[in-house]
Amino acid sequence: MERARLGFGRELEQIIYYEGISVGTRRADFIVENGIVVELKAVINPEDVHLAQAKNYVVAYDMATGLLINFGATSLQYKKIFNSKYNPVKNPVVPKTQ
């Protein structure tokens, strides 16, 4: 990403809220150009839980799209994820990237 001159942050912490109360944090693998959540895996067979995790991050970070990339199979696997709850008008607190 540096070679491509993309702005990115690695494992940027996001606070989790439940009914307005902070209950913990989570960290996506990468946030690219302040707009795409990238979650990396290295498993032979990606499972629904991996996709659910990536979808959860896209919603939690309030990003329009994300990528789930798996390097563990015999060939590279990826899924593009869309956030149906994304609101571009809302002004979310987005972690800053490099």
TISEDREN-325551 format. One record per residue (C-alpha): residue number from 1; chain; x, y, z. Coordinates in steps of 0.2 Angstrom, whole numbers. Example, Ala and Ser with C-alpha at 12.3 -4.5 7.8 and 13.67 -1.06 7.14 Angstrom:
n 1 chain A xx 62 yy -22 zz 39 $
n 2 chain A xx 68 yy -5 zz 36 $
! end
This chain:
n 1 chain A xx 0 yy 0 zz 0 $
n 2 chain A xx 15 yy 12 zz 3 $
n 3 chain A xx 22 yy 8 zz -14 $
n 4 chain A xx 5 yy 12 zz -21 $
n 5 chain A xx 5 yy 28 zz -11 $
n 6 chain A xx -12 yy 23 zz -2 $
n 7 chain A xx -16 yy 31 zz 15 $
n 8 chain A xx -19 yy 17 zz 27 $
n 9 chain A xx -19 yy 13 zz 45 $
n 10 chain A xx -16 yy -4 zz 53 $
n 11 chain A xx -26 yy -11 zz 67 $
n 12 chain A xx -35 yy 6 zz 71 $
n 13 chain A xx -45 yy 4 zz 87 $
n 14 chain A xx -64 yy 7 zz 86 $
n 15 chain A xx -75 yy 9 zz 102 $
n 16 chain A xx -90 yy -3 zz 103 $
n 17 chain A xx -106 yy 5 zz 110 $
n 18 chain A xx -121 yy -4 zz 116 $
n 19 chain A xx -136 yy 8 zz 120 $
n 20 chain A xx -124 yy 22 zz 121 $
n 21 chain A xx -112 yy 14 zz 133 $
n 22 chain A xx -94 yy 9 zz 129 $
n 23 chain A xx -92 yy -9 zz 131 $
n 24 chain A xx -75 yy -13 zz 122 $
n 25 chain A xx -65 yy -10 zz 107 $
n 26 chain A xx -61 yy -19 zz 91 $
n 27 chain A xx -48 yy -18 zz 78 $
n 28 chain A xx -49 yy -21 zz 59 $
n 29 chain A xx -33 yy -26 zz 50 $
n 30 chain A xx -32 yy -11 zz 39 $
n 31 chain A xx -42 yy 5 zz 35 $
n 32 chain A xx -37 yy 11 zz 18 $
n 33 chain A xx -40 yy 29 zz 12 $
n 34 chain A xx -52 yy 32 zz 26 $
n 35 chain A xx -65 yy 23 zz 16 $
n 36 chain A xx -62 yy 4 zz 15 $
n 37 chain A xx -61 yy -9 zz 29 $
n 38 chain A xx -49 yy -23 zz 24 $
n 39 chain A xx -49 yy -39 zz 35 $
n 40 chain A xx -36 yy -52 zz 31 $
n 41 chain A xx -37 yy -71 zz 34 $
n 42 chain A xx -25 yy -86 zz 31 $
n 43 chain A xx -37 yy -101 zz 32 $
n 44 chain A xx -40 yy -116 zz 21 $
n 45 chain A xx -58 yy -114 zz 21 $
n 46 chain A xx -66 yy -97 zz 25 $
n 47 chain A xx -81 yy -99 zz 36 $
n 48 chain A xx -97 yy -88 zz 39 $
n 49 chain A xx -89 yy -82 zz 55 $
n 50 chain A xx -75 yy -73 zz 45 $
n 51 chain A xx -88 yy -65 zz 33 $
n 52 chain A xx -98 yy -60 zz 48 $
n 53 chain A xx -83 yy -52 zz 57 $
n 54 chain A xx -78 yy -42 zz 41 $
n 55 chain A xx -96 yy -36 zz 39 $
n 56 chain A xx -97 yy -31 zz 57 $
n 57 chain A xx -81 yy -21 zz 55 $
n 58 chain A xx -88 yy -12 zz 40 $
n 59 chain A xx -104 yy -7 zz 50 $
n 60 chain A xx -94 yy -2 zz 66 $
n 61 chain A xx -82 yy 9 zz 57 $
n 62 chain A xx -96 yy 16 zz 47 $
n 63 chain A xx -88 yy 13 zz 30 $
n 64 chain A xx -97 yy 10 zz 14 $
n 65 chain A xx -87 yy -5 zz 8 $
n 66 chain A xx -74 yy -18 zz 14 $
n 67 chain A xx -64 yy -32 zz 8 $
n 68 chain A xx -61 yy -49 zz 16 $
n 69 chain A xx -45 yy -57 zz 9 $
n 70 chain A xx -40 yy -75 zz 12 $
n 71 chain A xx -22 yy -80 zz 8 $
n 72 chain A xx -23 yy -97 zz 15 $
n 73 chain A xx -32 yy -107 zz 1 $
n 74 chain A xx -23 yy -113 zz -14 $
n 75 chain A xx -27 yy -97 zz -23 $
n 76 chain A xx -31 yy -80 zz -17 $
n 77 chain A xx -49 yy -78 zz -11 $
n 78 chain A xx -58 yy -61 zz -8 $
n 79 chain A xx -76 yy -54 zz -5 $
n 80 chain A xx -82 yy -37 zz -7 $
n 81 chain A xx -93 yy -31 zz 7 $
n 82 chain A xx -106 yy -18 zz 7 $
n 83 chain A xx -113 yy -9 zz 22 $
n 84 chain A xx -132 yy -7 zz 19 $
n 85 chain A xx -132 yy 4 zz 35 $
n 86 chain A xx -119 yy 17 zz 28 $
n 87 chain A xx -125 yy 35 zz 29 $
n 88 chain A xx -113 yy 46 zz 20 $
n 89 chain A xx -122 yy 62 zz 27 $
n 90 chain A xx -118 yy 56 zz 45 $
n 91 chain A xx -101 yy 63 zz 51 $
n 92 chain A xx -94 yy 48 zz 59 $
n 93 chain A xx -78 yy 48 zz 69 $
n 94 chain A xx -66 yy 39 zz 58 $
n 95 chain A xx -49 yy 34 zz 63 $
n 96 chain A xx -35 yy 44 zz 54 $
n 97 chain A xx -24 yy 34 zz 42 $
n 98 chain A xx -6 yy 37 zz 39 $
! end
